[in-house]
């Protein structure tokens, strides 16, 4: 037994192995007894050979089990890993149906007693999980990375469906693109341009709030002091200053800009600005000066950006564009925090590479080496957005190295951070 195996994992494997062994024995005896017509003179096939040949159709046609139950039990018996097998084990009620069918077809009392005992241990195990099978499968996913990925994807879809009802809004995608350029005024700083697009946002319930953008910074002064429009203009109290007209659908809904606190701003669609079940796509953008560091310092060797979902959305996509005159010390990567504070805050140092925040974070794709380039399965206009920003900034798309990360059905209690390693100072 591996030294790192927990007592619970050991117990789960023991229960699974005994259940699979008991099921193998009773089903083999039942099938062999049915084939021989319960005639002791007819030789019985070897159990291992019979189980390896066992198919769900045998259990449905010869023992009368339904297709779903037959498929589950055959997969569990043939599964090599005990934890994967336990996920496929039927419920205790399903095991009782198997017991009844096997008994009627001639399984021996000793084999049936073994199945009863294993079923009892399984029932006891399930009773210790408040949520029954649901909680057990969540526990199993912690030891099975492939199962965890599938289970998390299914859970995210379920949460998304529930949140659309609770929040009364939805969007098909949130797209954030960040462009890093050498600062014109600070040799140790990096200027940036940011464009965020809320694609196909819609109100499902009358009066539901639709956030377009929420920005919380660490700056003490007015957030406008460090930002300009993409074409270099000064920002005012008019929310339309933030919009990139070419990236918005028309007609534009009425917007509200809440910027009462220094360093914080919220842009939302006004209560009467979009009728129920109407769609709108909004693009917002600005430029900053020396917003990021160009080189590593004593506190951190990374630049980063944090984002989260404030409304139910099918996917968040983040593209990072790094100008050819800027140097990185390595490939960008992500981390995910599933218990974020009310407002995202940029961390100085990323979690450890072997931490759960890094191991289960979405990958970063090098778009220059990807066959689809800037095309996205989630966002319709990535290429047009890039051309628009580059035109305003006086650069070309080919001047940048391009990276992308995405997360499907983000949960509103988590935040995704993108990190890029910085070179040492010069």
SEVEXMI-527841 format. One record per residue (C-alpha): x, y, z; residue in three letters. Coordinates in steps of 0.02 Angstrom, whole numbers, plus 32768, in hexadecimal, padded with zeros to 4 digits. Layout:
<sites>
XYZALA;...
</sites>
This chain:
<sites>
800080008000UNK;804880AC7FD3UNK;807D810E806CUNK;801981A78033UNK;7F7581488028UNK;7EF7818D80A5UNK;7E8D811B8115UNK;7DF1815080B5UNK;7E3E8127800DUNK;7E74807D8050UNK;7DC3805B808BUNK;7D7880927FE5UNK;7DEB801C7F86UNK;7DC47F8C7FFDUNK;7D077FA47FECUNK;7D167FB27F2FUNK;7D827F167F1CUNK;7D0E7EAE7F89UNK;7C737EEA7F2DUNK;7CBE7EC67E83UNK;7CF97E1B7EBDUNK;7C4D7DF17F04UNK;7BF47E2D7E67UNK;7C6C7DCA7DF9UNK;7C497D2D7E5CUNK;7B8A7D367E62UNK;7B777D6B7DADUNK;7BEE7CE47D70UNK;7B907C617DD3UNK;7AE77CA17D97UNK;7B1B7CA47CE0UNK;7B6F7BF87CEAUNK;7AD97BAF7D46UNK;7A637BF77CC1UNK;7ACF7BB17C34UNK;7AD77B047C83UNK;7A1E7B067CAEUNK;7A4F7AEE7D66UNK;7A8C7A407D37UNK;7B247A0E7DA0UNK;7B5A79997D13UNK;7B7E7A2B7CA1UNK;7C2F7A6D7CBDUNK;7C3D7B1F7CFCUNK;7CAE7B9A7C9FUNK;7D417BE87CFAUNK;7D0A7C887D54UNK;7D947CF67D11UNK;7D747CC47C5DUNK;7CB77CDC7C72UNK;7CC77D897CBFUNK;7D3F7DC47C39UNK;7CBD7D8E7BB8UNK;7C2D7DDA7C19UNK;7BC97E5D7BBBUNK;7B357EC87BF4UNK;7AC47E6E7B76UNK;7AE07DCB7BD5UNK;7AA07E197C75UNK;7A0A7E677C20UNK;79D57DD07BBAUNK;7A037D437C32UNK;79EB7D947CDDUNK;79687E177CB3UNK;79CB7EAF7CEFUNK;79AA7F577C9CUNK;7A2C7F9C7C24UNK;7A6A80287C95UNK;7A867FB67D2AUNK;7AD87F2F7CBFUNK;7B4F7FAB7C6EUNK;7B837FF67D15UNK;7BAB7F517D67UNK;7C0C7F0B7CD1UNK;7C757FAA7CC6UNK;7C997FA27D80UNK;7CCE7EEB7D7CUNK;7D417F067CE7UNK;7D8E7FA77D2EUNK;7E437F8F7D64UNK;7E4980207DE0UNK;7DE280077E7FUNK;7DB180BF7E8FUNK;7D7680C97DDAUNK;7D1580287DF8UNK;7CC2806D7E95UNK;7C8081007E31UNK;7C2580857DC0UNK;7BE280147E49UNK;7B2380197E4AUNK;7AC3805C7EE0UNK;7A977FE27F6DUNK;79E97FD77F21UNK;7A377FA47E7BUNK;7AA27F227ED3UNK;7A067ED97F23UNK;79B97EC57E75UNK;7A567E697E3DUNK;7A4D7DFA7ED9UNK;79987DCE7EB3UNK;79BB7DA77DFCUNK;7A577D407E23UNK;79FC7CDE7EAAUNK;796D7CB27E35UNK;79EA7C737DB3UNK;7A4A7C017E28UNK;7AD77C627E7CUNK;7B147C077F18UNK;7AE37C407FC8UNK;7B987C607FF6UNK;7BB17CD57F61UNK;7B0E7D307F88UNK;7B407D41803FUNK;7BE57D8E8008UNK;7B897E0C7F9BUNK;7B147E36802BUNK;7BA57E57809FUNK;7C007EC3801FUNK;7B5E7F227FFCUNK;7B4A7F4280B7UNK;7BF97F8D80C2UNK;7BD47FF78029UNK;7B3180368074UNK;7B8A80618116UNK;7C0C80C280B4UNK;7B8981258054UNK;7B2C814F80F5UNK;7BC781AA8133UNK;7BBE822480A1UNK;7B3682A580BEUNK;7B1382B38004UNK;7B1D81F87FE3UNK;7B5E81C87F36UNK;7B74827E7F03UNK;7BEE829F7F92UNK;7C4581F87F76UNK;7C6582217EBFUNK;7CAA82CC7EF1UNK;7D2182747F68UNK;7D5781F67EE4UNK;7D7A82847E6BUNK;7E0182C37EE1UNK;7E6982277EBEUNK;7E3C82157E06UNK;7E7782AA7D9DUNK;7E1D82707CFFUNK;7D7C82587D5FUNK;7D9383007DB4UNK;7D9E835B7D0DUNK;7CFD830C7CCCUNK;7CA1831F7D71UNK;7CD483D57D81UNK;7C9B83FC7CCFUNK;7BF183AF7CF1UNK;7BE384097D98UNK;7C0F84B07D49UNK;7B84849C7CCAUNK;7B0984757D55UNK;7B40850D7DBAUNK;7B31857A7D1FUNK;7A7E85417CFFUNK;7A5085627DB3UNK;7AA3860E7DB8UNK;7A4886497D1CUNK;79A8862E7D7CUNK;79E786807E1CUNK;7A3F87147DC8UNK;79C287297D3BUNK;7A4B874C7CBBUNK;7AC586EF7C4BUNK;7B4D870E7BC9UNK;7B9D869F7B47UNK;7C4F86DC7B67UNK;7CBD87597BC1UNK;7D5987827B5EUNK;7DEB87E07BA9UNK;7E83880D7B42UNK;7F1C88607B90UNK;7FA688AE7B28UNK;804F88CE7B79UNK;80BE89527B29UNK;816389A47B5EUNK;813F8A437BBEUNK;81658AE37B62UNK;818C8B3F7C04UNK;81CE8ABC7C7EUNK;82598A447C48UNK;822A89CE7CD5UNK;816F89D37CB6UNK;80F789877C3BUNK;806689E37BE9UNK;7FC989807BC5UNK;7F2989807B62UNK;7E93891D7B9CUNK;7DF588F07B3EUNK;7D6A888D7B8EUNK;7CD288517B2EUNK;7C3088117B7AUNK;7BE587A87AF0UNK;7B2A87897AE1UNK;7AFA87C37B8FUNK;7A4187BA7BB2UNK;79C787D87C3FUNK;795A87417C65UNK;78F687917CF1UNK;78AF883F7CFBUNK;791C88B17D67UNK;79B1883A7D71UNK;7A5788977D79UNK;7ACE887F7CE6UNK;7B8388AC7D0CUNK;7BED88D97C76UNK;7C8D88FB7CD6UNK;7CC789077D8AUNK;7D76894B7DA9UNK;7DC6894F7E55UNK;7E7889917E5DUNK;7EF889B07EE6UNK;7F078A657EB3UNK;7ED78AED7F30UNK;7EB98B717EACUNK;7E2A8B787E31UNK;7E328AE07DBEUNK;7E278B537D26UNK;7ECE8BA77D50UNK;7F308B127D11UNK;7EC08AE77C7EUNK;7E948B2E7BD5UNK;7E228AF77B49UNK;7E718A877AC6UNK;7E8C8B1D7A54UNK;7EDE8B807AE2UNK;7E498BEA7B18UNK;7E218C177BCCUNK;7D9B8BB47C27UNK;7D068C107C6FUNK;7C698BE07CCFUNK;7C148BAE7C2EUNK;7C128AEF7C28UNK;7C178AF67B6BUNK;7CCC8B317B77UNK;7CFC8A7E7BA2UNK;7CA28A2E7B0FUNK;7CF889F57A70UNK;7C6D8A1779F2UNK;7CAD899C7970UNK;7C9C890F79EEUNK;7BEC89377A29UNK;7B45890079E6UNK;7AC6898579B8UNK;7A5F89D779F5UNK;7AC189ED7A96UNK;7A6089D27B38UNK;7A5E8A5B7BBBUNK;7AF58A4C7C2FUNK;7B1B8A807CE1UNK;7BCA8AA77D24UNK;7BE68A9B7DE0UNK;7C8F8AE27E12UNK;7C718B2C7EBEUNK;7D078ADC7F12UNK;7DBC8B007EDAUNK;7E078A6B7E81UNK;7D5F8A177E65UNK;7CE38A207DD5UNK;7C4B89BE7D9FUNK;7BFC89C97CF3UNK;7B50897B7CE1UNK;7ABE89797C6BUNK;7A3589E87CB1UNK;799889967CF7UNK;793189CC7C60UNK;79BF89C27BE4UNK;79A089117BA7UNK;78FA88B87BA0UNK;78E388067BDAUNK;793187897B61UNK;798388117AF6UNK;7A3B87F87AC7UNK;7AC888767ACCUNK;7B84886C7AB1UNK;7BF088F37B00UNK;7CA989167AEAUNK;7D0A89807B68UNK;7DBF89B87B5DUNK;7E458A2C7BA1UNK;7F008A4A7BA7UNK;7F748A5D7C3BUNK;80268A9C7C57UNK;80A58A377CBCUNK;801A89CD7D03UNK;808689307D09UNK;813C89117D36UNK;81B888E67CADUNK;8236888D7D1BUNK;8235881F7DB6UNK;825488737E5DUNK;8277883C7F10UNK;81BE881D7F32UNK;818D87BA7E98UNK;81CB87797DF2UNK;812087767D9FUNK;80A187E37D4CUNK;7FEC87AF7D5CUNK;7F3787D27D34UNK;7E9F87957D95UNK;7DEF877E7D55UNK;7D4C87317D8FUNK;7C9787247D59UNK;7C1487977DA6UNK;7B85874F7D3FUNK;7B6186A07CFBUNK;7BC886887C5EUNK;7BEF85F37BF0UNK;7CA986187BDEUNK;7D2F86957C0FUNK;7DBE86AB7B93UNK;7E5C870D7BBAUNK;7EDD87397B35UNK;7F87877F7B63UNK;7FEA87DE7ADDUNK;80A187FE7B05UNK;80FD887A7A95UNK;819A88397A40UNK;820388BE7A98UNK;81D388777B42UNK;822987DE7B89UNK;81DA87567BF3UNK;823B86DC7C60UNK;81CA864A7C34UNK;812186147BF2UNK;808586607C42UNK;801C85EE7CB1UNK;7F7D85F67D18UNK;7F3D85D67DC8UNK;7E8B85CB7E05UNK;7E4885FF7EADUNK;7D9F85B27ED3UNK;7D7D86187F6EUNK;7D9F86CA7F37UNK;7D8087687F9AUNK;7CEC87D77F67UNK;7D61883A7EF4UNK;7DF387EA7E96UNK;7E9F88227ED1UNK;7F4088087E71UNK;7FBA879B7ED1UNK;807387BC7EC9UNK;80AC87067ECDUNK;805586727E79UNK;802685D27ED6UNK;80A585457ED4UNK;80AF84DF7E34UNK;807384407E8DUNK;7FE284977EE4UNK;7F2D84707EBBUNK;7F1785247E7DUNK;7F9885027DF5UNK;7F7984497DCFUNK;7EC184627DA9UNK;7ECE850C7D55UNK;7EAA85187C99UNK;7F3F850E7C21UNK;7F8C85A07BC3UNK;7F94858D7B06UNK;801885DC7A97UNK;7FA986247A0EUNK;803986407996UNK;805685847996UNK;7F9E85547996UNK;7F4C852378F0UNK;7EB285907915UNK;7F17862C7939UNK;7EAB86B37988UNK;7E08865A795CUNK;7DA2862979F5UNK;7D1785AB7A0DUNK;7CC886217A8CUNK;7CE486D17A49UNK;7CB1870B799BUNK;7D2487A07985UNK;7DD2877F79CDUNK;7E2A87AB792CUNK;7DC4884A7914UNK;7DE7887F79C7UNK;7EA1886579B0UNK;7EA388CA790FUNK;7E4089557963UNK;7EB5896379FAUNK;7F52895A7990UNK;7F1189E1791CUNK;7EEE8A5579B0UNK;7F988A3079FFUNK;7FFA8A44795CUNK;803E8993795BUNK;801D88F478F7UNK;7FD8884C7933UNK;807987FA78FAUNK;80D988637979UNK;809687F77A07UNK;80AC874A7A4FUNK;7FFC870C7A74UNK;7FBD869C7B00UNK;7F0F86627B31UNK;7EB9860F7BC3UNK;7E0185EA7BD9UNK;7D8A85A17C59UNK;7CDE85597C37UNK;7C4A85857CA3UNK;7CAF85E57D26UNK;7C6885E27DD6UNK;7C4B868C7E23UNK;7CAB865D7EC1UNK;7D4F86427E64UNK;7DD286AD7E0FUNK;7E4C86827D85UNK;7EFB86CE7D87UNK;7F7086D67CF2UNK;802986E37D1CUNK;80BE87117CB0UNK;817186FA7CF1UNK;81D9879A7CECUNK;829187A47CBFUNK;830F87E77D3EUNK;832988A47D42UNK;83AD88F27CD3UNK;
</sites>
